[in-house]
């Protein structure tokens, strides 16, 4: 009678005593819970401002964003080599952990209903910001700073330089 020596560890180190894979058990136990709850996501004010600016510009009847002075400086900056159009012009956002509030300054086209344009801007901005960020939009304040008349020259639309 010969006795076979008992081993202190299982034949296959990856198998536990129940026959399962011990590595997979340790992986599923580690961390646990919903992966969405592991860490924080923060969204910068500028991100919300860009989303809101793009959404506001998509509304028919919105001619431009920002006050006359900011549009003038923006038109100059747009013409500088390397400069780019600012989609955040006329938009200010305050972002908290789960909510945001927005202030927009718009220029409307002559002849449109300002109340209807403001309502459409508000709806479009709220939908876009909430869909893309998950933040609750608690307030969208809209200031109409100007009306674009049909016969007015628009500094932003000029593509040719004044001096040849």
N, C-alpha and C positions, 0 to 999 in steps of 0.2 A: 504494500500500500504506500503509494507515494502521494504526498499531499502537494497540491499546487499552491504556491504562495499567493496569498490575497494581495491584490494591488490596492494601494491607497487612493488611486485616482481612477476614473473610468477609462475604458479602452480608448474611446474617442473624446479628446478633451473638449470638443465643441458640443458634446451631448451631455445634458445633465442627467441626474438619476431617474427622472421621469421619462427620458427618451427624447425630450425636446431639445432644441438648440439653445444652449445657455447664452450665446452671444445675442440672439434675437430677443430673448427675454430681458436681458440687461438693457438692450437698446430701447425697448418699448417702455420699460419702467423709468428710464432716465428722462427727466424733464416733465413728462406727463402733462396732461391738460391740453387745452386748446392752443395751438401755435400762435393764433392771433393775439393772445394775451401776453406774449413774451416780448416786452419792450414797448417803447413809445414811438409814435410817429408825430413829428411836428411839421407844420406847414407855415412857411414864411409869409409875411404880409404881401410881399411882391408876387408870390405865386397866385394868391387870390386876386390881387389887382390885375394881373395879366388875364386871368380867366374872365373876370368881370368886364374888363376893357374889350376883349374880343367879343363877348356875348352882347354887350351894348352896341357895338359897331355893326352887328349883324341885323339890327332892327331897322326896318324901312322908316325913313323920316329922320334918322340921326345923321346929321351932316358931318359932325366932328365932335371930338371930346376935348374938354378943357376950356379955360377962359381965353380971351383974346391974347393976353400976354404970353401964356404958356404955349398957345398954338404958334405964335410968332417965333418964340425961341425954339420951339420944336421944328418949325420949318427951316430955320437956319441950321440947326443941328443935323437935319435930314440931308442937307446939301453938302455938308462937310464930308470929305472922303473918309470912309470908315465909319461914318455915323449911321445909325439905323433908326427906323421909325419907332417911336415909343408907344407901345400899346397900353402903357399904364398912365398916359397923360389924361388928366381929368378924373382919375380914380384914386381913392384913398380907402384902405382897408384896415380894420382893427381885428386881429385874429386872436381868439382865446384857445383854450384846450378843445372845446367842442362847438364853439359858436363863432360867428363873424358878423361884423356890421360894416356896411359900405356907404361911402359918399361918392356920388358921381356928378360931374359937371358936364353938361352936353350942350351942343348947338344943334338946333332942329332946322329942317328945311322949311321955307316959307310955304304956307298953305296947308300944312298938316295939322291935325288936332294934337295940341301939346299934351293934353290929358291922355289921349290914346297912346301916343308915343311913349310917354312916361310909364304908363301901365305895361305896355309891351316890353319896354326895357327892363322894368322891375321883374316881370315874369321870366324873361329870358335869362337874366343875370342870376336870379335865385335858382332856377332849374340847373344852369350850367355849373355854378359853384357847388351846390349840394351834390350833384351827380359826380363831379370830378374829385371833390375833396372829402365828402362825407360830413362836412361841417354844416351845422344848422345856421342858415342865414336869418338873423333876427330882425334886420333892418336894412333897407336900401333907400337912402335919401338921394333925391335927384334935384339938382339945381339946373335950370335952363338958363344959360348965360348969354345966349344970342340966338338970333334967327338969321339964317342964310337967305338973303334975297336973291332972286334969279339974276339980277343985273350986277351983283357984286363980284369983283374979282376975288378969287380965293388963292391966298399965298401957297397953300398946300398943293393946289392943282397945277401951278406953273411948273412946266418942265424945262423951258428954255431959260438960260440966264438973261438978265436984263442987258448986260454989256456984251457985245460981240467982239 
